[in-house]
């Protein structure tokens, strides 16, 4: 299973006092902390807290789950080794255990992460060794609570060589880890958390909630950083310490079901194909004839439709045509009443929007606006008066518009 291509995964971190769970989802912006929850242990039922945090974070069994925490007799250290296949590297690290542990290592198991960088025999390797008995206790707790998990990862296995000091009181309350060694917690630098604030907010999309304190969730975020960037073939192969019966077999079951469905689909397709070849040929002939008939009907219908559309356009044009002036004679009569005797209309053009007039008069001064004022239904839009040289006649070009349209 390759976590770097998964859209969603969860990390559950347990300690002696509480259980924390975080779910992460990958989107176009990066890996987002979708939900998180913490629950204190119930003295009567320790598995109750495991169930509660998974329920509060809406965990689904189809989502890969990483268990994290410190086992009672576990020991974490960093050593140098040779980059080998996971199985060979595990065997090589077993020879390192007697140097690191002050007890019999016959019943110890280990998990490891080979870090990038280094050459030859100087490959840095994070190693966590624990008694096999502790794994049985972990399996019992897992069976009583959530049933199955994909991996068990000690939080500090996700550390890189470039990381700063890290202090996780839920896994080791008296010491912090820095530069490949353990140091007393009393010597922890005051600004150690600023490095992790920058690192984790650069790796994840974390909530801006002031109640979210990164120091309390650093263990979950370390495991999530490993899950979001690690290559399963070379890294997570060293973390397969859970028994096979405790790891979900969702992928194996899906492959079996997919193979069965493919076989059934192929049989069904072959059966249907053999029985329908001749029928399809007859059906094709009848459909071809029907298509030709429908094509002819469509062409006829299109011609009729074009004719109908043309008639509709003509009818629409006639319906929307303006009826024109309804009281032409009455308005001309009113205009004639206000027209002086010494003024003659030589030209008149009446449209839907205006009336253009050409007047001739021998009067030297003719007040046309005053003359038109009694006509309430017209207003002067444009007026021009012109008198030619050596001519006693005054020519007036007048344009009237409806007073109702100008309101």
N, C-alpha and C positions, 0 to 999 in steps of 0.2 A: 504494500500500500504506500503510495507516495503522497505525503501530506502537502507538498508544495503545489500540487494541482487540485487539491480538495477545496471546495468552497467553504466548508465548515468543519470545525473540530472543537473538542472540549478538553480542558485540563482540570483534574481534581487533585488538590493538594491536601493531604491529611497530616495532622500532628496530634500530640497527646491531648491538646485542649480543644481544638476546633477542626472544622473541615471547610475548605474554600473551593469554589468551582467557578470557572470562567469558560464562556463559549466564545469562539472567534469565528468570524465570517469574512471571506475574501470577496471584495468587489472591485470595481474599476479604480477606486482611489487607494486601495491597499487592503491590509488585514485589519479588520475592525473588531474591537472588543464589544461583542453584541450584548452580553449580559454577564452579571457576576453576583455571587451570593456567598454568605458565610454563615455557619451555624456552629454553636458550641456543642460539645459532646454531651449526650445524655448518659448518665452513669449506669442506668438500668439497661439501655439498649444502644450500644455504640453505633450500630448500623443505621439507626434512625436518622442521624445527622447526615450521613451519606445520601440517603434517599431524599431528604428534605432539600439539600442544596441542588441536587439534580432536578428536582421538581420545580424549584424557584427559577432556575435558569432555562426551563422548558427543554431539557435535554431529550433527544430522540435516539433510540438505539441504532438508527442508521448513521448516526454521526460518530466518527472515530473518537475514542476516549483514551486519554493518557492519564494514568495514575502517577502521582508524585508524592514524595515524602521521604522521611528517614526511618529505616528499620532499626530495631533495638540494638543489634550488634554490628551494624554496618560501619564501614570505614571508607572515606573518600581520599584519594590522593592523585597527584599528577606525576607521570614518569615519562621517560623517553623510550621509544621503541622503533621498530621497523614497520613500514607500511606494508601490510600483508593482507591476504584475504581474511574475512572476519573469523572464520574457524581457526585458521593458523595463528592469527593474532591473539585470540582467546587462549590458546594453548601456551603461547609465549608469555602472556601476562600471568598465567598461573605460577610460573617460576619466580615472578616478582613478588608474589604474596608473602612468602616467608620473610622477606626483608622488610616488609611494611607492617606486618601483623605480629604481635607478640603472643600468639597462641597457635594451636594446631589448625592448619588451613585445609585439612582433608575434606571437611564438610562445608567448605565455603563455596559460594557462587559469586560470579562477578559480571558486571556489565560495563561497557566502555564506549567512548567516543573518540575516534582519532581526529585530531584537529588539523586544519590546513596549515601548510608551511612546514619548514624543516626539510632536511635531506638525509638520506642514508639511514643511520640508526638514531637520528635526532628528531624523530617525529613525536611531537607532544601528544600524549594520550591521557584523557581523563578516565579514571577507573573508580568504580564503586564496588566494594566487596562486602558480602553479608553472609551470615550463616544460613544454610538451607532451611533450618527450622523457622527462621523469620519469614521465609517465603510461604511456608505452610500457614502461618498465622495470617499473612496477607491474603492468601487464597481463601481462607475461612471467612474473613471479613468481606471479601469481594463476593463470595457466594451468598452470604446473608443479606447483602445490600442491593447491589446493582447487577450481579450475575457474572458479567464478562467485561473485559477491557482489552484494548489493543496492545498497550505497552505499559510497563512500569519504568519510570525515569526518575532517578535521583536529581533534584533541581540543579546542583552544581555541575552535573555532567554537561550542561549546556554552556558552560563558561568558555570564553575564548582567551587566547593569550593576551590580546589587546584590552581586555576588560579590566576595569578598576577593582577596588576592594568591594567585596560583597558580604553582607551580614544578613543571615536568615535565622532569626531566633527560633522559628518553628522547626528547624532541622538541627541547629547547633546553637545553643544559647550562650555558650561561654567563649566561642572563638569566631573569628571572621577569616575569610580566605582571600589571599592576595598574592600575586606573583608566584603561584604554584605552591604556597605554603600556608599553614594555619598560623594565626596570630591571636593573642588574647583580645577579647572584646573590649577591654579597657583601653587598648591602644588604637581603637578604630578612629580614623581621621574624621573630623566633624563634617567635612564637605564631601563625604563619600557618596551621598545620595544624589548629588548634582550630576555626577557622571551618568547614573542610571536614569535620571529624569530625561536627559538629552537622548540617551541611547534608545530607551523604550518608546519615547514619543516619536522618534525617527523611524522606528520599526513597526509601530502599531498606531492605529487611530484610537486614542484613548478618550474617555469621557472627560469633560471639563467640570464635572461635579466636584465641589470642594470637599465632599465627604469621601471621595475616592483618593486614598493615600497610597502612593506607589510603593512605599516601604512595606505595606501590609500585603501587597499582591505581587511582589517582586519574584517570588518562587514560581507562581503560575506563569508570569510573563517570560521567565527564563526558559521554561519548558516549551512555551508557545513559540518563542523565537527559534528554538531548535526544530520544532515541528513544522514551522513555516518555511524554513530554508534548507533543511537537511535532505540529503539524497538517501533514500531508503536502502539501496543496494549496499552502500559502503558504511553508512552511519547507523541506521536503525537495525541493521543485522546484528550489531553488538548489543542491542537492547532487548532481544527476545528471551527474556528470563521467565515470563509467565508460562505455565503449562498450556499445552495446546487446547485442553478442554476449557480453559478459562478465557481463551481468545475468541472473539466472534468469528464465525465462518461465513459472514455475509457474502463475501466475494465468491467463495467456493460454491455456495448454494445458488447464487445468481448464475454462475457459469453452467451448473448442471441444469437449471431450469431453462436457460437460454438454449443449450444444446437440445434439450427435449422439444422445445417449441420449434426450433429450426427443423428437426426431423419431421415433426407432425405437419409443419407448413409445407415441406417438400413433398410428403406423401399426398397431402390434400391437393397441392398444385398439379402433381402428376396425374392423379385420378381425374380431376376436373378437366385437365387438358386433353386426356385421351378420349373422354366422352363427349367433348364439345367441338372437336375439329370439324366433323361433317355438319353439325347443326350450325356452326358459325358460318360455314360457306353458304348454306341456304339463306341464312339470315342476312348475310352480306348482299346477296343478290336482291332480296326483297327491299332492303334498306336503300340500295342504289336506285331502284325504280321509284321508291317513295321520295327520295331526295330530288330526283329530276322533276317529279310532279310538283313538289313543294317549291322548287326553284321557279317553275313557270308561274305558279300562283303568286309568289313573292314579287316577280317582275310585274305582273298585272296589277297587283295591289299597289306597288310603288307608282305606276303610271296614274292610277286613279287618285292616289294620295297627292301627287303633284298637282293634278287638275283641281282637286278640292282645295288645296292650299292657295292656289292662285285665285279661285273664286272667293275664298275667305278674305284674302288681302283686299280684293276689290270692294267687298261688302264692308269691311272694316274702314276702308278709306271713305266710303260714302257715309257711314254712320258717324264718323268723327269729323266730317266736313262741317265747317262753321256755317250757320244759317245766314250770317250777315246781319245787316241793320234791319230791324223790324219796322221802324217808323221813319223811313226815308222821306216820304212826302211831307209828313208833319214837321220834321226838322228843317226841310228846305223852305217850307212856308214860314216858319219862325225866322229863318235867316233872311228871307225876302222882306219881312216886316221891318227888321232893324236896318236893312240896307238903304242908305240914302238914295234919293232920286238921281243924283249926279254920279253914281258909281255903277259901273256895268261889269258883270262877270263874263270874262272872255274864255275862261277855261276852268273846268271842274273835274277832279278825279277823286272818286270815293273808294277807299279800300276798307278792309276789316279793321285796320288800326288807326287810320287817319283820313283827313279830307284835305286835298291840295287844291287851292283856288288861285286864279290869276284875275285881279281886279284892275279896272282902268277908270280913272276919274280925272276931271279937269280942275277939281278943287286943288288949291295950292297947299292947303293943310288939311289933312284928313286923319283924324284920331281913330285908328282902327281898333286898338284895345278897348277904348270906350264904347265903340260901336258894337263890339262882340260881347261886352260885359253882360247884357241881359240874357244871353244864351247860356243857361246854367249847365247845359249838357256838353258844351265844348270849352276847350281851353286852347290858347295860342301856344303852339309848340315852336313855331319859327315864322318870322316876318321879314320881308325885304321890300323896300320902296325905292323906286328908280325913276328918274326923270331925264329924258334925253335932251341934248342941246337943241335949242330952237324948236322945242316941242312943248306945247302947253299941257300935254297929257301926262298924268302921273300913273306909273305902272306899279302895282302892289302884288307881290307873291306871298301867299299866306298858307300856312300849314296848321290845321286844327286837329286836336286829338280829343278823345272822349275824356271828360273830367272824371268819370268813374274809374277809369284805368289808371289815372295818375294819383289816386288817393293811396 
